[in-house]
Amino acid sequence: MSVGLGVLLAAGVALGAWYVVERRRRRTSPMAGGLHADRSLPHQKEWELYHNSFSLCSKKLRVCLAELGLDHASHPIDLIETGSYENVGRRFLAVNPAGLVPVLVHRGHPIYESHEEIVYAARHAGDRGRELLPEEPEARAVVEHWTDLASLVGDPLAATAQRAGNCIPGLTVPLFATMVRYIPARRFLEGFLFHPDKRRPLFLFALKVLGVRRLPRVTPVRRLVERSRDDMGRHLDALGERLEKCGGPWIARERFSLADVSWVVVLDRLVEADWDGHFWGGGRRPAVAAYWRRLTERPSHGQAIVAERCRELLDGARDLATAKREDPGLRAALEGA
Ligand SMILES: N[C@@H](CCC(=O)N[C@@H](CS)C(=O)NCC(=O)O)C(=O)O
């Protein structure tokens, strides 16, 4: 065997051994929603939040904690959209072996799944919590129904007809494509190696390679956007009807609730990803347009959403708007005009 081949073999064996050890250190597993009282994490404050500036579900938690007035320690975690795969690093996998944000931690015990986290927080926040999550059965049923509709549950690319929250990943695809353009390709490697759901890094990497302008040419991606768009249209029709029927200003009438906490982040993502004109611009769905304006007037929107907007999002949103302006065919393909 030549020296060169020997060195190559030794390097291959060393890399393989490193990967095996590292995989063991970064053990991943799906985690059920709700409180995990059996897991204990180091903590400084009664409430702690692991979250990402851009993530839809993280925003929901930030709005919720702001509305409840719950003081908490903040642990920002990068996702590849905002720069790196910190969510599959050892430190974060010890917090959530599923590698997903947000994670709410109460007295050192983690709670998983954002729709469960907001309910848990409200239940432990006294009178303000009872405001957001009413105890009277009729109001409670309304809040639970509309909270569920806005939640992102299970496979992020499925069940778009059942939940507005599940339409969000598909509708964010064009924005993902412009955002990940700014992320160096080598940063995806950590995701390919260690992400518990390899489809996620592969999908985002494919969007990076493809670029936003070529998206409509890829039939499965175009179909995903179309299905998410059409289903979201139906969810927003139902939301508009609810607001008109109950007289607003909020989903549970004069009571601002967890349902509104869940919807503000859905509508905010539609604005970020340049869908607001399509869904409620030009006099369409006036009840939704007015509801959105009211939501943006609440301090929680400024504090938990606007103040947290990251550079990758601002650049990606600008590039998406430019691409749609310069290429009316792209706008027509995405918006179905
Ligand atoms: N159903 C979960 C969804 C959690 C989720 O998918 N989080 C995304 C951000 S919104 C995430 O952590 N993605 C990381 C990745 O895909 O690498 C919840 O509501 O908390």
PDBQT file of the ligand as one rigid body, heavy atoms in Angstrom, charges set to zero:
ROOT
HETATM    1  N1  LIG A 401     -45.225  21.405  16.704  1.00  0.00    +0.000 N 
HETATM    2  C1  LIG A 401     -44.029  22.026  17.199  1.00  0.00    +0.000 C 
HETATM    3  C2  LIG A 401     -43.213  22.519  16.020  1.00  0.00    +0.000 C 
HETATM    4  C3  LIG A 401     -41.806  22.838  16.408  1.00  0.00    +0.000 C 
HETATM    5  C4  LIG A 401     -40.986  23.174  15.193  1.00  0.00    +0.000 C 
HETATM    6  O1  LIG A 401     -41.130  22.571  14.101  1.00  0.00    +0.000 OA
HETATM    7  N2  LIG A 401     -40.080  24.116  15.377  1.00  0.00    +0.000 N 
HETATM    8  C5  LIG A 401     -39.267  24.570  14.290  1.00  0.00    +0.000 C 
HETATM    9  C6  LIG A 401     -39.232  26.095  14.253  1.00  0.00    +0.000 C 
HETATM   10  S1  LIG A 401     -40.880  26.752  14.085  1.00  0.00    +0.000 SA
HETATM   11  C7  LIG A 401     -37.829  24.083  14.499  1.00  0.00    +0.000 C 
HETATM   12  O2  LIG A 401     -37.378  23.993  15.613  1.00  0.00    +0.000 OA
HETATM   13  N3  LIG A 401     -37.129  23.771  13.424  1.00  0.00    +0.000 N 
HETATM   14  C8  LIG A 401     -35.774  23.373  13.514  1.00  0.00    +0.000 C 
HETATM   15  C9  LIG A 401     -35.318  22.609  12.314  1.00  0.00    +0.000 C 
HETATM   16  O3  LIG A 401     -36.162  22.249  11.491  1.00  0.00    +0.000 OA
HETATM   17  O4  LIG A 401     -34.130  22.370  12.183  1.00  0.00    +0.000 OA
HETATM   18  C10 LIG A 401     -44.398  23.180  18.143  1.00  0.00    +0.000 C 
HETATM   19  O5  LIG A 401     -45.517  23.704  18.012  1.00  0.00    +0.000 OA
HETATM   20  O6  LIG A 401     -43.591  23.524  19.026  1.00  0.00    +0.000 OA
ENDROOT
TORSDOF 0
